[in-house]
Amino acid sequence: MPSTSAGRQKEDPACTEESPAASGGVMETFSELSLKTIEFQDLEIESEGCHEDPPPEECWDFSVAVAGGPGVGKTVLIQALLGFNENGQHSRAAFLHPNKPDGPLLYLHPSHPGLTFWELPLDDSSPEKWISEADLLLLVTDSQFTQAHVDLAHSALIQAKRLCLVRTKVDCNMHTLKRRMKEEYSRVEVLSALRTVILQPFNDMAKKEAIPLFLVSGFEPYKLDVPALKAKIEKTSRELGRALCLAQQGYEVIGYEEIAELQSALERGGISEMVRFIQSSLDSLLDTRFDLALMGGNPGFRHSVLNSLRGLKDGEDGSAHGGNPENPIEYASLKYPKASLWDLPGMESLESQPKKYLESVHINRYDFTLLFLTPWQEASSSYTSLVLELKKERKKSVFIQDCEDDEMPPGPRENEVFVLSSAEIPGPEFHRLLGYLEKKLPSHKLRAFMLSLPNLSAEVIEKKKEALSQEVWKVALLSSLVASVPVPGVAIACDLSLLTARLDTYRQELGLDADSLANLSHKSGVPVSKLMLEIQSPAGKGVTRELVQKMLGSATGIGLEVAGVFLHRFPLLGPLATGGIAFHASYLILSRCLEAMAEDAQRVLSRAQSPA
């Protein structure tokens, strides 16, 4: 990969006495100094032997911009700060703009998710727009700092950014002076004098605020002040970094096992095999079925609960009604085609044969069972046997009690009991039931169940958003890998069709599409026009390829604001050059639009519940 900085060399020509870095610029001024008359100052910077604290366990979001001209050693400096060597497998960077090889480069810290380094060129197009998004600016030169450096430093301080100066290839200057001064050479005095000269352009600024300077060796970049600079960066990131909540970022849905499988697919068949693996995994998630059985109790109450879970009122077309059915009746979810609720018949003639009854209703078809209780049922031995048989078959179930049944005799209940009222769904007890299901169902089954629910409450909408967020990283990664045609005006390649389709699905799942709004308007009495006023996000109003293309263009300009957790978990993206950037842009669009549409859905629901 092309680099914007020079690497280390065994024999650096800049270390010769005749080189411009040694004989001109800084060294002309330095050679005129009388070392014996310099007043040495106590330096806070530690040099060799500085020991860092072990990496912290918490994660934070912190960006370091490393700006300097070509050939000053930015790349080598960053790799030293990250603990890489220039040929190491983790030393690759990702271009933000692959069509501009002299543009910004992204480096990820190997052990600190969210801590990112950006290598920025210092040319006519000032990197100020990138620095404005960084937390810490490192200004790098291998000679004397110029007015351009001073102006950039001034701009950074005005924006309340932390600033550090870095002078590279100092060993070349020391080598030259040692040859010149011979017996009079003093390493400590030379370093101190060099600091004074290098800081001269910043004297006026230093009167208001001390600016730390770090001296770096070109031949041995891990020595001199690099350890102290690493400690400075870590300390500053602890002070100013924004905490990364891993659960909120979806970090926990990317398992190490899946990472290993992705890496294996990449090694086995390249990107095409990796794409097939991700697509298969995504299809498996999107095609997950969920079947919920409702059994026992008073049929009227059971049907009212079933209807509420489908977003229907008792008596509406398609609602459950009547007594116990003769055979299981399937009621498909009105929101999610892969989910169904099943109304099961009573035991009746099979009352004394619980095992045969469970076989007759195809109990293995269901992922979860709601057992409705009445006082007379719970007191019966047949119902007790049924509960024991369900436990024996390892079928997941809970008890549902009608709140109007005041007295329920104690029975052999090891399951949770939830007291519901069909007129008060949702309510605290219903949300407690959702919390219980979260603990008992596998994540893919829970996702299907949550998406099958209508927007009953703010809590349900939030859980829908969390369920949809499980797929975001897979869609983003797939989008960044399968794209073959660059988007005009966008510096990265993403699959527009895939992103557009998934965003439109999110819009429908969250009830922001025309049919959902019309249905909600009919039930609440609030005109659709008023409900639509609560939709503020562009994606919530409608998803088009043009909108996604525009958002991709904006995402590439976000620069240093990276989804550090995800990029950190994907070291396999390193060889894919721009894959990490495309993944970041796709992930950012999907996650931000999902968040914004969920907020839209909350406002729409609130308006529907307050028709006055």
Backbone torsions as a table, in degrees:
resi	resn	phi	psi	omega
1	MET	NA	139.4	178.6
2	PRO	-64.2	151.1	179.8
3	SER	-123.5	150.6	179.1
4	THR	-93.6	1.5	-178.4
5	SER	-134.2	159.0	178.1
6	ALA	-79.8	146.4	177.5
7	GLY	-90.7	-179.5	178.8
8	ARG	-74.0	149.8	178.1
9	GLN	-134.4	147.6	178.1
10	LYS	-63.8	-41.6	179.5
11	GLU	-124.6	93.7	-177.5
12	ASP	-81.7	121.6	-180.0
13	PRO	-62.4	-20.9	179.0
14	ALA	-69.3	-12.6	-178.6
15	CYS	-86.9	-1.9	178.6
16	THR	-83.1	155.2	-176.0
17	GLU	-65.0	-26.7	-176.1
18	GLU	-88.5	-6.2	-175.4
19	SER	-70.0	152.7	-179.4
20	PRO	-58.2	-37.2	-177.6
21	ALA	-68.2	-26.6	-176.1
22	ALA	-94.3	-37.8	-173.4
23	SER	-100.6	-17.9	-178.8
24	GLY	-116.3	-175.5	175.1
25	GLY	58.6	-114.8	-176.0
26	VAL	-61.9	-43.7	-171.9
27	MET	-69.0	-29.6	176.5
28	GLU	-62.1	-43.7	178.6
29	THR	-69.3	-42.3	-177.1
30	PHE	-63.9	-38.2	-177.0
31	SER	-67.2	-19.3	-179.2
32	GLU	-86.9	-7.4	-177.9
33	LEU	-75.9	146.0	171.5
34	SER	-96.4	104.9	-174.0
35	LEU	-61.9	-27.8	-175.4
36	LYS	-74.1	-18.4	-176.8
37	THR	-99.3	-1.8	-177.6
38	ILE	-73.2	135.9	175.7
39	GLU	-89.6	111.0	-177.7
40	PHE	-73.1	139.9	179.1
41	GLN	-108.4	150.0	176.9
42	ASP	-71.1	122.5	-177.7
43	LEU	-98.2	134.0	177.2
44	GLU	-78.5	-18.5	-176.2
45	ILE	-76.5	128.1	174.3
46	GLU	-82.9	150.0	176.9
47	SER	-104.7	-134.1	-174.9
48	GLU	-60.8	148.4	177.7
49	GLY	93.2	1.0	178.8
50	CYS	-69.6	131.2	-177.6
51	HIS	-110.8	133.6	179.7
52	GLU	-90.2	156.1	170.4
53	ASP	-72.4	155.2	176.6
54	PRO	-62.4	152.1	-178.7
55	PRO	-56.5	137.9	-179.9
56	PRO	-71.2	156.5	-179.6
57	GLU	-81.9	-28.5	-178.7
58	GLU	-74.0	162.6	-179.5
59	CYS	-116.3	148.3	178.2
60	TRP	-146.5	164.9	179.1
61	ASP	-106.0	116.6	-176.0
62	PHE	-151.2	129.9	-176.2
63	SER	-116.8	134.5	178.6
64	VAL	-115.8	119.7	176.3
65	ALA	-95.9	126.2	-179.2
66	VAL	-113.4	104.7	-172.8
67	ALA	-114.0	138.2	178.3
68	GLY	-178.4	165.9	179.4
69	GLY	-71.8	174.2	-179.8
70	PRO	-68.2	140.4	174.8
71	GLY	79.0	8.2	-178.0
72	VAL	-86.2	-8.7	177.3
73	GLY	99.9	27.8	-180.0
74	LYS	-63.9	-44.6	-177.3
75	THR	-61.9	-47.2	179.6
76	VAL	-61.9	-40.4	179.0
77	LEU	-61.6	-48.2	-178.5
78	ILE	-62.1	-43.1	179.8
79	GLN	-64.0	-36.1	176.9
80	ALA	-66.6	-40.6	179.6
81	LEU	-66.4	-29.8	179.2
82	LEU	-88.8	-7.7	-179.2
83	GLY	81.4	18.5	178.8
84	PHE	-96.0	162.0	164.6
85	ASN	-107.8	162.1	-171.0
86	GLU	-66.4	-18.6	179.4
87	ASN	-105.5	3.4	-176.6
88	GLY	-70.2	157.2	-175.6
89	GLN	-69.4	-20.4	-179.0
90	HIS	-98.0	5.6	-173.3
91	SER	-88.3	-0.5	179.9
92	ARG	-71.9	152.4	176.0
93	ALA	-119.1	162.9	178.1
94	ALA	-109.8	129.9	177.9
95	PHE	-73.5	133.4	173.4
96	LEU	-73.7	-39.0	176.3
97	HIS	-121.7	95.7	-174.9
98	PRO	-63.0	-23.0	178.4
99	ASN	-80.2	-6.2	178.6
100	LYS	-125.3	85.0	-175.0
101	PRO	-63.6	-12.4	177.0
102	ASP	-97.2	12.6	-178.6
103	GLY	-87.5	-169.9	-177.2
104	PRO	-61.3	143.9	176.5
105	LEU	-121.2	140.3	-179.5
106	LEU	-103.6	132.4	174.1
107	TYR	-124.8	139.7	-179.6
108	LEU	-108.4	137.6	177.9
109	HIS	-71.4	136.0	-174.6
110	PRO	-69.7	-21.6	-175.7
111	SER	-129.5	-1.8	178.9
112	HIS	-119.4	93.9	176.5
113	PRO	-57.5	134.7	178.2
114	GLY	93.8	-15.2	178.3
115	LEU	-91.9	110.5	-174.0
116	THR	-123.3	148.4	176.8
117	PHE	-115.7	136.0	178.2
118	TRP	-120.7	121.7	177.8
119	GLU	-90.2	116.8	-173.6
120	LEU	-116.5	137.4	175.8
121	PRO	-75.1	152.4	177.2
122	LEU	-117.4	94.7	-177.2
123	ASP	-137.9	-158.6	-177.4
124	ASP	-61.8	-36.5	176.1
125	SER	-86.4	92.9	-173.5
126	SER	-55.0	140.9	-180.0
127	PRO	-80.3	21.1	-176.7
128	GLU	-59.1	-35.7	-177.8
129	LYS	-65.1	-27.7	177.3
130	TRP	-82.3	-39.9	-177.9
131	ILE	-63.4	-31.1	179.5
132	SER	-61.5	-22.1	179.8
133	GLU	-100.0	-3.0	179.8
134	ALA	-88.9	162.1	175.8
135	ASP	-97.4	-30.8	-177.7
136	LEU	-137.6	134.1	178.7
137	LEU	-111.1	126.8	171.9
138	LEU	-107.1	114.1	176.3
139	LEU	-93.9	122.7	-170.8
140	VAL	-118.1	136.5	172.1
141	THR	-147.7	159.5	175.9
142	ASP	-112.5	8.9	176.1
143	SER	-137.9	-126.3	178.4
144	GLN	-99.8	144.0	176.8
145	PHE	-68.8	140.0	-177.2
146	THR	-102.2	179.6	178.4
147	GLN	-64.2	-30.8	177.4
148	ALA	-62.1	-40.2	176.6
149	HIS	-64.1	-43.2	-178.4
150	VAL	-62.5	-43.6	180.0
151	ASP	-63.6	-40.4	179.7
152	LEU	-66.9	-40.4	177.6
153	ALA	-62.9	-41.7	179.2
154	HIS	-62.0	-43.2	179.0
155	SER	-62.7	-40.9	180.0
156	ALA	-64.1	-42.5	-179.1
157	LEU	-67.7	-35.1	177.1
158	ILE	-62.3	-35.2	179.1
159	GLN	-83.9	10.5	178.0
160	ALA	63.8	32.4	176.2
161	LYS	-90.2	148.4	172.9
162	ARG	-75.6	146.9	-173.6
163	LEU	-134.6	137.5	172.4
164	CYS	-135.6	142.5	175.8
165	LEU	-102.2	140.6	-179.2
166	VAL	-131.0	123.0	175.8
167	ARG	-107.9	115.1	-177.3
168	THR	-93.6	170.5	176.1
169	LYS	56.2	33.7	179.2
170	VAL	-65.8	-29.1	-179.5
171	ASP	-62.2	-29.2	177.3
172	CYS	-65.5	-43.5	178.6
173	ASN	-65.0	-41.6	-179.7
174	MET	-65.6	-38.0	178.8
175	HIS	-62.4	-44.5	-179.8
176	THR	-64.1	-45.0	-178.5
177	LEU	-67.1	-33.9	178.9
178	LYS	-64.2	-37.4	177.1
179	ARG	-69.1	-35.3	-178.0
180	ARG	-75.8	-44.8	-171.0
181	MET	-85.9	-22.6	177.6
182	LYS	53.6	-117.8	-174.1
183	GLU	-66.3	-24.6	-177.7
184	GLU	-81.0	-4.0	-176.5
185	TYR	-69.5	130.0	175.3
186	SER	-130.3	117.0	-175.9
187	ARG	-58.1	-45.3	-178.9
188	VAL	-62.8	-44.3	-178.0
189	GLU	-67.7	-39.4	179.8
190	VAL	-63.7	-45.5	179.3
191	LEU	-62.1	-41.6	179.3
192	SER	-64.7	-43.8	179.0
193	ALA	-64.9	-39.2	179.9
194	LEU	-63.8	-37.9	176.8
195	ARG	-61.3	-43.4	-178.4
196	THR	-62.0	-44.7	-179.0
197	VAL	-66.5	-44.2	-176.7
198	ILE	-63.6	-33.3	-177.2
199	LEU	-82.2	-6.4	-175.8
200	GLN	-53.5	-44.1	-179.5
201	PRO	-62.7	-16.7	-176.9
202	PHE	-105.7	13.5	-175.7
203	ASN	-57.1	-44.0	-179.0
204	ASP	-64.7	-41.4	179.4
205	MET	-68.6	-35.2	-177.3
206	ALA	-67.2	-19.3	178.1
207	LYS	-67.0	-28.3	-179.3
208	LYS	-93.6	-36.2	-176.5
209	GLU	-153.0	127.2	-179.8
210	ALA	-65.8	134.0	179.8
211	ILE	-112.3	115.5	-177.7
212	PRO	-69.1	139.4	178.1
213	LEU	-119.1	136.4	-180.0
214	PHE	-123.0	130.0	179.9
215	LEU	-99.0	133.0	-173.0
216	VAL	-127.7	138.0	177.6
217	SER	-84.4	139.4	177.4
218	GLY	-80.9	-37.1	-177.1
219	PHE	-79.9	-36.1	178.5
220	GLU	-127.5	77.9	-172.4
221	PRO	-65.2	-12.0	-179.8
222	TYR	-87.4	-1.3	-177.7
223	LYS	-106.6	-165.5	-174.6
224	LEU	54.5	-125.5	-170.5
225	ASP	-95.0	4.8	-179.4
226	VAL	-59.8	-44.8	176.8
227	PRO	-57.8	-40.0	179.2
228	ALA	-68.2	-35.9	177.9
229	LEU	-66.9	-39.8	176.7
230	LYS	-60.8	-42.9	178.9
231	ALA	-64.7	-38.3	179.2
232	LYS	-63.6	-44.4	-179.7
233	ILE	-63.7	-44.5	-179.5
234	GLU	-64.8	-41.6	179.0
235	LYS	-63.4	-44.7	-179.5
236	THR	-65.4	-39.0	179.7
237	SER	-66.7	-32.9	176.2
238	ARG	-66.7	-38.1	-176.8
239	GLU	-74.7	-40.4	-171.1
240	LEU	-109.8	-14.8	-174.6
241	GLY	-64.1	147.6	177.5
242	ARG	-91.7	126.1	-176.7
243	ALA	-61.6	137.1	176.0
244	LEU	-98.7	113.6	175.6
245	CYS	-82.6	107.8	-173.5
246	LEU	-62.6	-36.1	179.7
247	ALA	-66.2	-41.7	179.5
248	GLN	-66.7	-32.2	-178.2
249	GLN	-82.4	-2.3	179.6
250	GLY	80.3	14.2	-175.2
251	TYR	-59.0	-36.2	-172.6
252	GLU	-73.4	-14.6	-177.8
253	VAL	-83.7	-7.3	176.4
254	ILE	-102.7	98.4	-177.1
255	GLY	-80.5	154.7	177.7
256	TYR	-62.4	-30.6	178.4
257	GLU	-64.6	-41.8	178.4
258	GLU	-67.3	-37.4	176.8
259	ILE	-59.7	-45.3	179.6
260	ALA	-63.6	-38.8	178.7
261	GLU	-66.6	-38.6	177.2
262	LEU	-63.5	-43.7	179.6
263	GLN	-63.1	-40.9	179.3
264	SER	-63.8	-41.8	179.0
265	ALA	-63.4	-39.9	179.9
266	LEU	-63.7	-42.7	-179.5
267	GLU	-72.2	-30.0	-176.0
268	ARG	-76.6	-43.1	-174.6
269	GLY	-141.7	17.7	178.2
270	GLY	74.3	-162.5	-175.2
271	ILE	-63.6	-37.2	-178.4
272	SER	-60.7	-40.6	178.4
273	GLU	-69.1	-37.1	178.0
274	MET	-64.8	-40.0	178.2
275	VAL	-63.3	-43.9	179.1
276	ARG	-61.3	-40.5	-179.9
277	PHE	-64.3	-46.2	-178.8
278	ILE	-64.8	-42.6	179.6
279	GLN	-61.9	-41.6	178.8
280	SER	-64.3	-42.7	178.9
281	SER	-64.2	-40.7	-179.9
282	LEU	-68.3	-42.2	178.2
283	ASP	-61.1	-40.2	179.5
284	SER	-61.3	-40.1	179.7
285	LEU	-69.0	-44.7	-176.3
286	LEU	-72.7	-24.3	-177.3
287	ASP	-96.4	7.4	-178.0
288	THR	-64.3	129.2	176.1
289	ARG	-91.4	153.3	172.3
290	PHE	-140.4	126.2	-179.6
291	ASP	-123.5	122.6	-178.3
292	LEU	-113.2	125.8	179.8
293	ALA	-99.8	139.1	174.5
294	LEU	-118.4	122.2	-168.1
295	MET	-135.2	138.5	170.3
296	GLY	80.3	-171.9	177.4
297	GLY	71.3	-168.6	177.5
298	ASN	-76.2	123.5	-176.8
299	PRO	-56.6	-38.2	-179.0
300	GLY	-62.2	-45.1	179.5
301	PHE	-68.2	-41.5	-179.9
302	ARG	-61.7	-41.5	180.0
303	HIS	-68.3	-35.9	178.6
304	SER	-63.7	-40.7	177.6
305	VAL	-66.2	-43.5	179.3
306	LEU	-59.7	-44.3	180.0
307	ASN	-63.7	-39.9	179.5
308	SER	-62.8	-39.1	179.7
309	LEU	-68.1	-18.4	177.4
310	ARG	-100.8	0.0	179.7
311	GLY	79.5	24.2	-179.8
312	LEU	-116.3	154.7	172.8
313	LYS	-96.4	154.0	177.8
314	ASP	-57.8	132.5	178.1
315	GLY	95.0	-13.2	177.8
316	GLU	-70.4	157.5	176.3
317	ASP	-58.0	130.3	178.6
318	GLY	87.9	-1.3	-179.2
319	SER	-82.2	157.9	177.3
320	ALA	-78.1	141.8	-179.2
321	HIS	-159.7	173.9	177.9
322	GLY	86.1	-164.7	-178.8
323	GLY	-90.1	-160.0	178.8
324	ASN	-67.7	135.4	179.3
325	PRO	-75.9	160.5	177.1
326	GLU	-76.9	-32.1	178.7
327	ASN	-134.2	161.1	178.0
328	PRO	-56.3	134.0	178.2
329	ILE	-113.7	128.5	-179.4
330	GLU	-91.2	130.0	173.8
331	TYR	-118.3	105.1	-177.6
332	ALA	-68.5	144.1	175.2
333	SER	-62.6	139.4	178.3
334	LEU	-82.4	-7.4	-176.9
335	LYS	-112.0	-27.4	-172.8
336	TYR	-137.9	111.9	-172.0
337	PRO	-65.2	-16.8	-177.5
338	LYS	-93.1	6.8	-177.8
339	ALA	-121.4	143.5	178.9
340	SER	-142.0	149.5	172.2
341	LEU	-110.8	137.2	-174.4
342	TRP	-118.6	125.2	175.3
343	ASP	-92.7	115.3	-173.6
344	LEU	-96.3	148.8	178.1
345	PRO	-71.0	163.8	176.1
346	GLY	-75.5	168.1	-177.6
347	MET	-70.7	-44.9	177.0
348	GLU	44.1	-112.4	-173.8
349	SER	-65.1	-18.8	-179.4
350	LEU	-101.0	21.9	-174.5
351	GLU	-58.6	-33.3	-178.3
352	SER	-93.5	3.7	-178.4
353	GLN	-128.9	71.8	-174.9
354	PRO	-58.5	-37.8	-179.0
355	LYS	-65.3	-43.4	179.4
356	LYS	-66.1	-36.7	178.0
357	TYR	-61.6	-46.2	-178.9
358	LEU	-62.8	-35.7	176.4
359	GLU	-67.0	-37.4	-176.9
360	SER	-69.1	-27.4	179.3
361	VAL	-97.1	8.3	177.3
362	HIS	57.4	57.6	-172.8
363	ILE	-60.4	-28.4	-179.2
364	ASN	-71.4	-9.6	178.6
365	ARG	-73.1	-25.1	-167.8
366	TYR	-97.7	142.9	178.5
367	ASP	-85.1	-24.8	-178.8
368	PHE	-157.5	150.7	-178.2
369	THR	-128.0	131.2	172.3
370	LEU	-98.5	115.0	-179.8
371	LEU	-95.4	110.1	-179.0
372	PHE	-85.6	136.6	-173.7
373	LEU	-111.8	144.0	164.6
374	THR	-130.5	156.2	-178.4
375	PRO	-54.7	-43.0	-176.5
376	TRP	-70.7	-31.8	179.2
377	GLN	-69.8	-45.1	-175.6
378	GLU	-66.2	-28.0	-179.4
379	ALA	-78.3	-12.8	-176.2
380	SER	-82.5	148.3	-179.9
381	SER	-70.7	-30.9	-179.0
382	SER	-65.8	-38.5	-179.9
383	TYR	-69.8	-37.3	176.4
384	THR	-61.5	-41.5	178.8
385	SER	-65.6	-36.6	179.6
386	LEU	-63.7	-42.9	179.5
387	VAL	-63.3	-42.9	179.5
388	LEU	-65.0	-36.8	179.6
389	GLU	-68.3	-38.1	176.2
390	LEU	-62.2	-40.9	178.9
391	LYS	-65.7	-40.6	179.8
392	LYS	-62.8	-37.8	-179.6
393	GLU	-80.5	0.2	-179.6
394	ARG	58.4	38.7	177.4
395	LYS	-92.0	132.4	-178.1
396	LYS	-77.9	131.3	-177.5
397	SER	-156.3	160.8	173.3
398	VAL	-139.0	161.7	177.9
399	PHE	-95.6	137.4	176.1
400	ILE	-118.3	125.6	-178.7
401	GLN	-117.0	138.6	175.5
402	ASP	-73.5	130.4	-176.7
403	CYS	-64.3	-16.8	179.3
404	GLU	-80.2	-14.3	175.7
405	ASP	-85.0	94.7	-171.8
406	ASP	-70.4	-37.7	-173.9
407	GLU	-114.3	113.5	176.8
408	MET	-117.2	116.3	-178.5
409	PRO	-64.7	150.0	178.5
410	PRO	-65.7	142.9	-180.0
411	GLY	-145.1	-175.2	-176.3
412	PRO	-79.4	61.8	-175.6
413	ARG	-100.6	109.9	170.6
414	GLU	-96.6	-15.2	179.1
415	ASN	-77.3	163.7	172.8
416	GLU	-69.7	149.3	175.1
417	VAL	-116.4	127.9	-179.5
418	PHE	-119.4	123.5	-177.4
419	VAL	-95.7	109.7	-174.6
420	LEU	-113.9	158.0	170.4
421	SER	-127.5	124.5	-178.0
422	SER	-61.9	-25.4	180.0
423	ALA	-80.7	-12.1	-176.6
424	GLU	-123.3	36.3	172.5
425	ILE	-100.9	120.0	6.0
426	PRO	-84.8	166.0	176.9
427	GLY	-163.7	179.7	-177.9
428	PRO	-55.5	-40.3	-178.1
429	GLU	-70.8	-35.7	177.5
430	PHE	-65.2	-41.4	178.9
431	HIS	-68.8	-30.2	174.5
432	ARG	-66.2	-37.1	176.6
433	LEU	-63.9	-42.0	177.5
434	LEU	-61.2	-40.8	178.1
435	GLY	-62.9	-36.6	178.7
436	TYR	-66.9	-42.2	179.8
437	LEU	-64.4	-33.8	177.4
438	GLU	-58.7	-35.1	-178.2
439	LYS	-79.3	-28.0	-171.3
440	LYS	-97.1	-25.7	-175.6
441	LEU	-95.6	144.3	170.4
442	PRO	-60.0	154.5	-172.7
443	SER	-59.5	-38.5	-178.4
444	HIS	-71.2	-32.4	176.7
445	LYS	-73.0	-39.7	178.4
446	LEU	-62.5	-40.4	178.6
447	ARG	-57.9	-47.7	-179.4
448	ALA	-62.2	-41.3	-179.8
449	PHE	-65.4	-45.8	-178.4
450	MET	-62.6	-39.8	-179.3
451	LEU	-72.8	-16.4	178.2
452	SER	-79.3	-15.7	-175.9
453	LEU	-82.7	146.6	169.6
454	PRO	-72.5	170.5	179.1
455	ASN	-76.3	77.8	-175.0
456	LEU	-74.6	-31.9	-175.5
457	SER	-159.2	171.2	176.8
458	ALA	-62.0	-35.3	179.6
459	GLU	-65.7	-39.1	178.9
460	VAL	-65.7	-41.4	178.4
461	ILE	-62.0	-41.4	179.3
462	GLU	-63.5	-41.4	179.4
463	LYS	-69.5	-32.1	173.9
464	LYS	-63.6	-43.7	179.1
465	LYS	-61.0	-43.5	178.6
466	GLU	-63.0	-38.6	179.6
467	ALA	-65.2	-43.5	179.8
468	LEU	-67.8	-30.1	-177.4
469	SER	-66.3	-17.8	179.2
470	GLN	-61.3	-30.4	-174.7
471	GLU	-92.7	-12.2	-169.8
472	VAL	-56.7	-45.5	-176.1
473	TRP	-66.6	-33.8	179.3
474	LYS	-70.6	-42.7	177.8
475	VAL	-63.0	-42.2	-179.1
476	ALA	-64.2	-43.9	-179.4
477	LEU	-67.4	-41.9	178.4
478	LEU	-62.6	-42.9	179.5
479	SER	-60.6	-40.0	-176.6
480	SER	-74.5	-19.5	-176.7
481	LEU	-97.8	-33.7	-173.8
482	VAL	-86.3	-14.8	-176.9
483	ALA	-65.2	136.9	178.8
484	SER	-123.8	-21.0	-179.4
485	VAL	-111.5	119.0	179.3
486	PRO	-61.9	146.6	177.4
487	VAL	-80.4	128.6	179.3
488	PRO	-56.8	130.1	178.6
489	GLY	82.3	-0.9	180.0
490	VAL	-117.3	134.1	-172.2
491	ALA	-85.1	3.1	179.7
492	ILE	-128.4	164.2	179.7
493	ALA	-108.3	119.7	175.9
494	CYS	-135.7	155.5	179.2
495	ASP	-82.2	102.8	-177.0
496	LEU	-63.1	-39.9	-177.2
497	SER	-63.3	-42.8	-179.7
498	LEU	-64.9	-46.7	-179.7
499	LEU	-63.1	-43.3	-178.8
500	THR	-63.2	-44.1	-178.3
501	ALA	-64.0	-43.8	-178.3
502	ARG	-69.1	-39.4	178.2
503	LEU	-63.4	-38.1	177.9
504	ASP	-66.3	-36.1	176.1
505	THR	-64.0	-43.0	177.6
506	TYR	-57.7	-41.0	-179.4
507	ARG	-61.4	-42.1	179.2
508	GLN	-70.7	-42.9	-179.0
509	GLU	-60.8	-31.4	-178.4
510	LEU	-92.7	7.3	172.5
511	GLY	75.5	31.3	-178.3
512	LEU	-105.3	-1.4	179.4
513	ASP	-79.1	168.4	-173.8
514	ALA	-60.4	-43.5	-178.4
515	ASP	-63.8	-42.5	-179.5
516	SER	-65.5	-41.8	179.4
517	LEU	-65.8	-39.0	178.7
518	ALA	-64.8	-42.0	178.8
519	ASN	-64.3	-42.9	178.7
520	LEU	-66.0	-37.7	178.0
521	SER	-63.0	-41.2	179.7
522	HIS	-63.2	-40.1	-177.4
523	LYS	-76.6	-35.9	-173.9
524	SER	-94.9	-22.0	-176.6
525	GLY	84.4	2.3	178.7
526	VAL	-90.0	127.3	-179.2
527	PRO	-57.7	146.5	179.3
528	VAL	-57.4	-38.1	-178.4
529	SER	-59.3	-36.7	179.5
530	LYS	-75.4	-35.4	176.9
531	LEU	-65.0	-38.2	-178.3
532	MET	-66.6	-26.0	178.5
533	LEU	-64.5	-20.9	-179.0
534	GLU	-84.0	-9.3	179.1
535	ILE	-88.8	112.0	-173.1
536	GLN	-108.3	-25.8	-176.6
537	SER	-78.2	144.7	178.0
538	PRO	-57.2	-43.1	-179.2
539	ALA	-68.4	-32.9	178.5
540	GLY	-65.4	-29.3	179.9
541	LYS	-79.6	-23.2	-179.9
542	GLY	160.4	136.7	-177.0
543	VAL	-106.5	123.7	176.5
544	THR	-131.2	162.3	177.0
545	ARG	-60.4	-36.8	-179.1
546	GLU	-64.3	-40.5	178.7
547	LEU	-64.6	-45.2	-180.0
548	VAL	-63.1	-40.4	178.3
549	GLN	-61.8	-42.2	179.0
550	LYS	-64.1	-42.1	179.6
551	MET	-65.9	-36.5	176.8
552	LEU	-62.6	-40.4	177.7
553	GLY	-62.0	-37.8	178.2
554	SER	-71.8	-36.6	-177.6
555	ALA	-63.1	-35.7	-179.0
556	THR	-70.4	-18.1	179.1
557	GLY	-92.1	-0.8	-179.3
558	ILE	-69.5	-27.6	171.4
559	GLY	67.0	-106.0	-167.6
560	LEU	-85.0	-5.9	-179.6
561	GLU	-84.4	91.7	-170.4
562	VAL	-110.2	152.3	171.0
563	ALA	-80.4	77.2	-169.7
564	GLY	-60.1	-36.2	-178.4
565	VAL	-59.6	-47.1	-175.5
566	PHE	-70.8	-44.2	179.1
567	LEU	-62.3	-36.1	-179.8
568	HIS	-66.7	-32.9	-178.6
569	ARG	-79.8	-4.9	-177.5
570	PHE	-119.4	64.3	176.2
571	PRO	-61.2	-21.7	-179.6
572	LEU	-66.6	-15.2	179.0
573	LEU	-78.0	-11.7	-178.9
574	GLY	-52.9	-51.3	-179.2
575	PRO	-68.1	-12.2	-176.7
576	LEU	-87.3	12.6	174.3
577	ALA	58.2	-93.8	-175.0
578	THR	-88.6	0.5	-177.8
579	GLY	-57.5	-39.1	-179.8
580	GLY	-63.3	-38.4	179.9
581	ILE	-70.9	-44.6	179.1
582	ALA	-62.0	-40.0	177.1
583	PHE	-61.0	-45.4	-179.9
584	HIS	-59.8	-46.2	-178.1
585	ALA	-64.2	-44.7	179.7
586	SER	-64.6	-45.3	179.9
587	TYR	-62.0	-41.8	-178.0
588	LEU	-62.9	-44.0	-180.0
589	ILE	-64.0	-48.5	-178.0
590	LEU	-62.2	-47.5	-175.9
591	SER	-69.4	-40.8	-179.5
592	ARG	-69.7	-40.3	178.0
593	CYS	-66.4	-39.3	177.8
594	LEU	-61.4	-44.7	178.8
595	GLU	-62.1	-45.5	-178.0
596	ALA	-66.2	-40.5	179.6
597	MET	-68.7	-33.8	175.8
598	ALA	-64.1	-38.3	176.1
599	GLU	-66.1	-39.2	174.9
600	ASP	-58.3	-46.6	-178.5
601	ALA	-61.7	-37.1	177.8
602	GLN	-63.3	-43.4	-179.5
603	ARG	-67.5	-40.0	178.8
604	VAL	-62.2	-45.2	179.4
605	LEU	-62.3	-43.8	180.0
606	SER	-61.1	-39.7	178.5
607	ARG	-67.6	-39.5	-179.8
608	ALA	-67.1	-30.9	-179.7
609	GLN	-84.0	-6.9	178.4
610	SER	-127.8	69.4	-173.3
611	PRO	-66.2	-20.7	-176.8
612	ALA	-68.5	NA	NA
